[in-house]
Amino acid sequence: MAAKRTAEAVWEHDLLHGSGTVKGTSGALPSMGVSWSSRTEAPAGKTSPEELLAAAHAACYSMALSAGLGRLQKPPERLDVRATATFDKVGDGWKVTTMELAVVGKVPGISAADFATAAQAAAQGCPVSGALKGNVTVTVDAKLA
């Protein structure tokens, strides 16, 4: 059975001077402010589509890596994942150009090389990575704690 998740956004006024809110309908993602300046300059306590994309990718990737390590009989004690989405002007428009994944894992009994291999495989198998594939460059930096 397919799982559907929904978010809602409201925007008021023009792009440069307007602002809006975004929220998830599950109740887990509260209403958060968004604006063009918070997207391209300082966040000023507001979020951006790129921050939300990075959060989704970090969560998805951590689950994919945990699953892969489990298949290797090396379940993690802890995975700390940071995803950084870069939003940049490209030509006449704006684009998410890169997603950098950095993971530090506490995984008993695994070598650094095997952890790095599992980390790269997880980046290929994560559904959010799949959604970005061919459009956004995804890199992985994996280290053991």
N, C-alpha and C positions, 0 to 999 in steps of 0.2 A: 504494500500500500504506500502510495506517495505521501510524503509529508509536505504540507504547505505552511509557510510562515509569512506573516504580513507585517509591514511597517507602513506608517502613514506620514505624510509631510504636508505642511501648510506653508505657503510663501505669500508675503504681502509686499507690494510695491516693486520698483525696478530692481535690477540685479545689483547695482553698485550701492544703493542706499537702502534697499529693502532688507528684510530678515524673515526668518521662519522658524518653524519647529519641526522636529522629527521624533517619532516615537514608535515603539513596537506595540502590537496589539495584545501580546501575551501578558503584559504588565511587568515583565522583567526589564524592559528597556524604557525608562521614564522619558517624558517629554524633555527634549534637549534643544537649545537654541542653535541656529545655524545662520551664517551670513557670508557674503562674498569675502569681506575683509577677514573674517575668522578662518576662511578656507585658504586664502592666499597670503595672509600676513600673520599677525599674532592671533592665537586662538581666543584670547580674552574670555576664557571660561565657556566658550561655545565649542561645538563639535563640527565635523565636516564629513562629507561622504567618504573621503579617503581615510579618516580615522575609523569610521565605522567599518569600512572594507578591511582595514588592517586588523581590527578587533575580530572580525569574522574569520579572517585568514589565520590569525594566531590560535583561535579556539579550534578551528578545523584541523590545522596542522598538528596541534598537540594531540588530538584524538587519533589522527592517522599514524603519527609516530608511535604512540602508545600501543596501538593495534599491531603495528609492524614488529615492535620489540617483543610483544607478547607471542607472536608467531615464532620468534627466534628463541622462545623460552627464556627471555631476558626482560621481564616486565620492569618498567621504571619505578623507582621510588618517587621521583619528582622530575618534571620537565618544566623549565622556565623558558617561555617562548616570547620573543619580541618581534612583531611584524611592523615594518616601516614602509608605508606607501609614499612614493614620490609623485606629486602633482606638479606638472611643469607646462609651460607654454611651448607648444610645438607648432611651428608655422603660424597660422592665423588662429589656432584654437588651443585648447587646454586638454591635457591627457594624463592619465595615470601611466607613468613611464616604467617604473620599477616597483617591485615589492621585495624587500630584504627581510629574510627570516633569520633570526639568530636564536639558537637554542642551546641551553646549558642543561645537561641531563645528569641526574644521579641514578646510575644504572649498574647495580652490582654485577660483577663478573663479565662485563663486556669490554672489549678492547676499544681503543680510540678509533681504530680503522673500521671496525664493525659498526660502531656507533655512527660514524660519518656516513657509511654506506646506507645504513637504515634511515638516517636523516634525509639523505638525498632521495631515497625511494619514497619516503613519506611525502616529500614535496611533489613528486610525480603523481602519487595516489590520492592526495587530498582533493575533495571535490571543489573547493574554492580555487585551488591551483589549476584544476581542470577548466574552470570557468574563465580564468585569466590567460590560459595557454594560447599562444599565438598572437597575443595582444600586449601582454605585460611581461617584462623580463623578471623572473623570480630567481633569487639567489638564496643560498643557505650557508650559514656559518654555524657549524656544530662543534660543541666542546663538552667534555665530561667535567663534572664538578670535582 
